[in-house]
Amino acid sequence: MVASKLQKLGKQGLVALAIVTTMGGIKAASNFVNTADAVVTQPQAASSPDVQDASAFLVCSEAANWQRPDPDQQQKQLATDERYSTLLQDKDFQQLADQFWQHDVLSFTTYGLSARMEPINLSGLWSVADEVWANCYSHDEGSAINEGSLAETWLMHHRVVDLQWQEDHYVMVVEPDSQGMQVVQFARHEAEAELPLTVMTSQGAIVEHHSADW
């Protein structure tokens, strides 16, 4: 029910995102790194991670000073968007929104303009949406994600330290932070619909992630 309601608003949302994408390419954002300056594990590269390197990852976009808005600010933001304004009191919608709001790590194995709209808006990342679009999907990353050769993880209030492919799953090591977000892209070594990913801190504490494909 909620999905069908949101899909009816999808066309208008896609137009808005197209505008955002265009603006993102020309808007200066001093607290963001561009793809060319992104953090890459060995080997060094300016594009997608080397598919032969099990530990290669790319931080394609980073907002060092981002902080998740407080709940009141989030509700006000959603209320101004006609995509959500009529759904705010809907229990099914609230359960959906909570999945994005309550997780600091989101993972993706598919890509699409509308498929990124809900994760961005409902997680509170709307304040940095234009930079994410401009820095992470300006080449063929979207196609690589849909073809199954590239995966993507969004980290909120965490930063990536290491990534390893271990037998049948990925192990991502992160460090908690009081602020900041990162978009991390890395080569895939499997073909599961839901990314087999374990996220933990360097001290071994598990960080629960949400499969955010829409």
Contacts in CASP RR format, 6 or more apart in sequence:
PFRMAT RR
TARGET T0000
AUTHOR 0000-0000-0000
METHOD contacts of the structure
MODEL  1
MVASKLQKLGKQGLVALAIVTTMGGIKAASNFVNTADAVVTQPQAASSPD
VQDASAFLVCSEAANWQRPDPDQQQKQLATDERYSTLLQDKDFQQLADQF
WQHDVLSFTTYGLSARMEPINLSGLWSVADEVWANCYSHDEGSAINEGSL
AETWLMHHRVVDLQWQEDHYVMVVEPDSQGMQVVQFARHEAEAELPLTVM
TSQGAIVEHHSADW
1 92 0 8 1.000
2 87 0 8 1.000
2 90 0 8 1.000
2 92 0 8 1.000
2 93 0 8 1.000
2 96 0 8 1.000
5 86 0 8 1.000
5 87 0 8 1.000
5 93 0 8 1.000
6 83 0 8 1.000
6 87 0 8 1.000
6 118 0 8 1.000
7 114 0 8 1.000
9 82 0 8 1.000
9 83 0 8 1.000
10 83 0 8 1.000
10 114 0 8 1.000
10 117 0 8 1.000
12 82 0 8 1.000
12 83 0 8 1.000
13 83 0 8 1.000
13 114 0 8 1.000
13 117 0 8 1.000
14 113 0 8 1.000
14 114 0 8 1.000
17 113 0 8 1.000
17 114 0 8 1.000
17 116 0 8 1.000
17 117 0 8 1.000
17 133 0 8 1.000
18 113 0 8 1.000
20 129 0 8 1.000
20 130 0 8 1.000
20 133 0 8 1.000
21 130 0 8 1.000
21 133 0 8 1.000
21 134 0 8 1.000
21 137 0 8 1.000
23 130 0 8 1.000
24 130 0 8 1.000
24 131 0 8 1.000
24 133 0 8 1.000
24 134 0 8 1.000
25 130 0 8 1.000
25 134 0 8 1.000
25 138 0 8 1.000
27 130 0 8 1.000
27 131 0 8 1.000
27 134 0 8 1.000
29 63 0 8 1.000
29 128 0 8 1.000
29 130 0 8 1.000
29 131 0 8 1.000
31 63 0 8 1.000
31 64 0 8 1.000
31 65 0 8 1.000
31 66 0 8 1.000
32 61 0 8 1.000
32 62 0 8 1.000
32 63 0 8 1.000
32 128 0 8 1.000
32 131 0 8 1.000
32 135 0 8 1.000
33 39 0 8 1.000
33 59 0 8 1.000
33 61 0 8 1.000
33 62 0 8 1.000
33 135 0 8 1.000
34 135 0 8 1.000
35 46 0 8 1.000
35 58 0 8 1.000
35 60 0 8 1.000
35 61 0 8 1.000
35 135 0 8 1.000
35 136 0 8 1.000
35 138 0 8 1.000
35 139 0 8 1.000
36 46 0 8 1.000
38 58 0 8 1.000
38 59 0 8 1.000
38 60 0 8 1.000
38 61 0 8 1.000
38 62 0 8 1.000
38 135 0 8 1.000
39 58 0 8 1.000
39 59 0 8 1.000
39 62 0 8 1.000
40 46 0 8 1.000
40 49 0 8 1.000
40 56 0 8 1.000
40 57 0 8 1.000
40 58 0 8 1.000
40 59 0 8 1.000
41 49 0 8 1.000
41 53 0 8 1.000
41 55 0 8 1.000
41 56 0 8 1.000
41 57 0 8 1.000
41 162 0 8 1.000
41 163 0 8 1.000
42 53 0 8 1.000
42 55 0 8 1.000
42 56 0 8 1.000
43 50 0 8 1.000
43 53 0 8 1.000
43 56 0 8 1.000
45 56 0 8 1.000
45 58 0 8 1.000
47 139 0 8 1.000
48 58 0 8 1.000
48 139 0 8 1.000
48 140 0 8 1.000
48 141 0 8 1.000
48 144 0 8 1.000
48 150 0 8 1.000
48 185 0 8 1.000
48 187 0 8 1.000
49 56 0 8 1.000
49 57 0 8 1.000
49 58 0 8 1.000
49 150 0 8 1.000
49 185 0 8 1.000
49 186 0 8 1.000
49 187 0 8 1.000
50 56 0 8 1.000
50 187 0 8 1.000
51 149 0 8 1.000
51 187 0 8 1.000
51 188 0 8 1.000
52 187 0 8 1.000
53 187 0 8 1.000
54 164 0 8 1.000
54 165 0 8 1.000
54 187 0 8 1.000
54 189 0 8 1.000
55 162 0 8 1.000
55 163 0 8 1.000
55 164 0 8 1.000
55 165 0 8 1.000
56 163 0 8 1.000
56 186 0 8 1.000
56 187 0 8 1.000
57 160 0 8 1.000
57 163 0 8 1.000
57 184 0 8 1.000
57 185 0 8 1.000
57 186 0 8 1.000
58 184 0 8 1.000
58 185 0 8 1.000
58 186 0 8 1.000
59 160 0 8 1.000
59 182 0 8 1.000
59 183 0 8 1.000
59 184 0 8 1.000
60 135 0 8 1.000
60 136 0 8 1.000
60 141 0 8 1.000
60 183 0 8 1.000
60 184 0 8 1.000
60 185 0 8 1.000
61 131 0 8 1.000
61 132 0 8 1.000
61 135 0 8 1.000
61 136 0 8 1.000
61 182 0 8 1.000
61 183 0 8 1.000
62 180 0 8 1.000
62 181 0 8 1.000
62 182 0 8 1.000
62 183 0 8 1.000
63 128 0 8 1.000
63 131 0 8 1.000
63 180 0 8 1.000
63 181 0 8 1.000
64 179 0 8 1.000
64 180 0 8 1.000
65 179 0 8 1.000
65 180 0 8 1.000
66 125 0 8 1.000
66 127 0 8 1.000
66 128 0 8 1.000
66 156 0 8 1.000
66 179 0 8 1.000
66 180 0 8 1.000
66 181 0 8 1.000
67 157 0 8 1.000
67 178 0 8 1.000
67 179 0 8 1.000
67 180 0 8 1.000
68 123 0 8 1.000
68 124 0 8 1.000
68 156 0 8 1.000
68 157 0 8 1.000
69 77 0 8 1.000
69 124 0 8 1.000
69 127 0 8 1.000
74 101 0 8 1.000
74 124 0 8 1.000
75 88 0 8 1.000
77 121 0 8 1.000
77 124 0 8 1.000
77 126 0 8 1.000
78 84 0 8 1.000
78 85 0 8 1.000
78 88 0 8 1.000
78 97 0 8 1.000
78 121 0 8 1.000
78 122 0 8 1.000
79 85 0 8 1.000
79 88 0 8 1.000
81 121 0 8 1.000
83 117 0 8 1.000
83 121 0 8 1.000
84 93 0 8 1.000
84 121 0 8 1.000
87 93 0 8 1.000
88 94 0 8 1.000
96 118 0 8 1.000
96 122 0 8 1.000
97 122 0 8 1.000
99 210 0 8 1.000
99 212 0 8 1.000
100 106 0 8 1.000
100 118 0 8 1.000
100 119 0 8 1.000
100 122 0 8 1.000
100 123 0 8 1.000
100 124 0 8 1.000
100 210 0 8 1.000
100 212 0 8 1.000
101 122 0 8 1.000
101 123 0 8 1.000
101 124 0 8 1.000
103 123 0 8 1.000
103 208 0 8 1.000
103 209 0 8 1.000
103 210 0 8 1.000
104 155 0 8 1.000
104 156 0 8 1.000
104 157 0 8 1.000
104 158 0 8 1.000
104 207 0 8 1.000
105 153 0 8 1.000
105 154 0 8 1.000
105 155 0 8 1.000
105 156 0 8 1.000
105 158 0 8 1.000
105 174 0 8 1.000
105 199 0 8 1.000
105 207 0 8 1.000
105 208 0 8 1.000
105 209 0 8 1.000
105 210 0 8 1.000
106 119 0 8 1.000
106 123 0 8 1.000
106 153 0 8 1.000
106 154 0 8 1.000
106 156 0 8 1.000
106 209 0 8 1.000
106 210 0 8 1.000
106 211 0 8 1.000
106 212 0 8 1.000
107 151 0 8 1.000
107 152 0 8 1.000
107 153 0 8 1.000
107 154 0 8 1.000
107 194 0 8 1.000
107 195 0 8 1.000
107 197 0 8 1.000
107 209 0 8 1.000
107 210 0 8 1.000
107 211 0 8 1.000
107 212 0 8 1.000
108 119 0 8 1.000
108 145 0 8 1.000
108 151 0 8 1.000
108 152 0 8 1.000
108 153 0 8 1.000
108 154 0 8 1.000
108 195 0 8 1.000
108 211 0 8 1.000
108 212 0 8 1.000
108 213 0 8 1.000
109 145 0 8 1.000
109 148 0 8 1.000
109 151 0 8 1.000
109 188 0 8 1.000
109 192 0 8 1.000
109 193 0 8 1.000
109 194 0 8 1.000
109 195 0 8 1.000
109 211 0 8 1.000
109 213 0 8 1.000
110 145 0 8 1.000
110 146 0 8 1.000
110 213 0 8 1.000
110 214 0 8 1.000
111 137 0 8 1.000
111 141 0 8 1.000
111 142 0 8 1.000
111 143 0 8 1.000
111 145 0 8 1.000
111 146 0 8 1.000
111 152 0 8 1.000
112 142 0 8 1.000
112 146 0 8 1.000
114 214 0 8 1.000
115 213 0 8 1.000
115 214 0 8 1.000
116 133 0 8 1.000
116 214 0 8 1.000
117 214 0 8 1.000
118 214 0 8 1.000
119 125 0 8 1.000
119 154 0 8 1.000
119 212 0 8 1.000
119 214 0 8 1.000
120 126 0 8 1.000
120 129 0 8 1.000
120 132 0 8 1.000
121 129 0 8 1.000
123 154 0 8 1.000
123 156 0 8 1.000
125 132 0 8 1.000
125 154 0 8 1.000
125 156 0 8 1.000
125 181 0 8 1.000
128 181 0 8 1.000
132 183 0 8 1.000
135 183 0 8 1.000
136 152 0 8 1.000
136 183 0 8 1.000
136 185 0 8 1.000
141 150 0 8 1.000
141 185 0 8 1.000
142 150 0 8 1.000
144 150 0 8 1.000
145 151 0 8 1.000
145 152 0 8 1.000
148 188 0 8 1.000
148 191 0 8 1.000
149 187 0 8 1.000
149 188 0 8 1.000
150 185 0 8 1.000
150 186 0 8 1.000
150 187 0 8 1.000
150 188 0 8 1.000
151 170 0 8 1.000
151 185 0 8 1.000
151 186 0 8 1.000
151 187 0 8 1.000
151 188 0 8 1.000
151 195 0 8 1.000
151 197 0 8 1.000
152 183 0 8 1.000
152 184 0 8 1.000
152 185 0 8 1.000
153 160 0 8 1.000
153 172 0 8 1.000
153 183 0 8 1.000
153 184 0 8 1.000
153 185 0 8 1.000
153 186 0 8 1.000
153 195 0 8 1.000
153 197 0 8 1.000
153 199 0 8 1.000
153 209 0 8 1.000
154 181 0 8 1.000
154 182 0 8 1.000
154 183 0 8 1.000
154 184 0 8 1.000
154 212 0 8 1.000
155 174 0 8 1.000
155 181 0 8 1.000
155 182 0 8 1.000
155 183 0 8 1.000
155 184 0 8 1.000
156 180 0 8 1.000
156 181 0 8 1.000
157 176 0 8 1.000
157 177 0 8 1.000
157 178 0 8 1.000
157 179 0 8 1.000
157 180 0 8 1.000
157 181 0 8 1.000
158 174 0 8 1.000
158 175 0 8 1.000
158 176 0 8 1.000
158 177 0 8 1.000
158 182 0 8 1.000
158 207 0 8 1.000
159 174 0 8 1.000
159 175 0 8 1.000
159 177 0 8 1.000
159 180 0 8 1.000
159 182 0 8 1.000
160 172 0 8 1.000
160 173 0 8 1.000
160 174 0 8 1.000
160 182 0 8 1.000
160 184 0 8 1.000
161 173 0 8 1.000
161 174 0 8 1.000
161 175 0 8 1.000
161 202 0 8 1.000
162 172 0 8 1.000
162 173 0 8 1.000
163 170 0 8 1.000
163 171 0 8 1.000
163 172 0 8 1.000
163 173 0 8 1.000
163 184 0 8 1.000
163 186 0 8 1.000
164 170 0 8 1.000
164 171 0 8 1.000
165 171 0 8 1.000
165 189 0 8 1.000
168 190 0 8 1.000
168 196 0 8 1.000
169 196 0 8 1.000
169 197 0 8 1.000
169 198 0 8 1.000
170 186 0 8 1.000
170 189 0 8 1.000
170 195 0 8 1.000
170 196 0 8 1.000
170 197 0 8 1.000
170 198 0 8 1.000
171 198 0 8 1.000
171 200 0 8 1.000
172 184 0 8 1.000
172 197 0 8 1.000
172 198 0 8 1.000
172 199 0 8 1.000
172 200 0 8 1.000
173 200 0 8 1.000
173 201 0 8 1.000
173 202 0 8 1.000
174 199 0 8 1.000
174 200 0 8 1.000
174 201 0 8 1.000
174 207 0 8 1.000
175 201 0 8 1.000
175 202 0 8 1.000
176 201 0 8 1.000
190 196 0 8 1.000
194 211 0 8 1.000
194 213 0 8 1.000
195 211 0 8 1.000
197 209 0 8 1.000
198 206 0 8 1.000
199 206 0 8 1.000
199 207 0 8 1.000
199 208 0 8 1.000
199 209 0 8 1.000
200 206 0 8 1.000
200 207 0 8 1.000
201 207 0 8 1.000
END
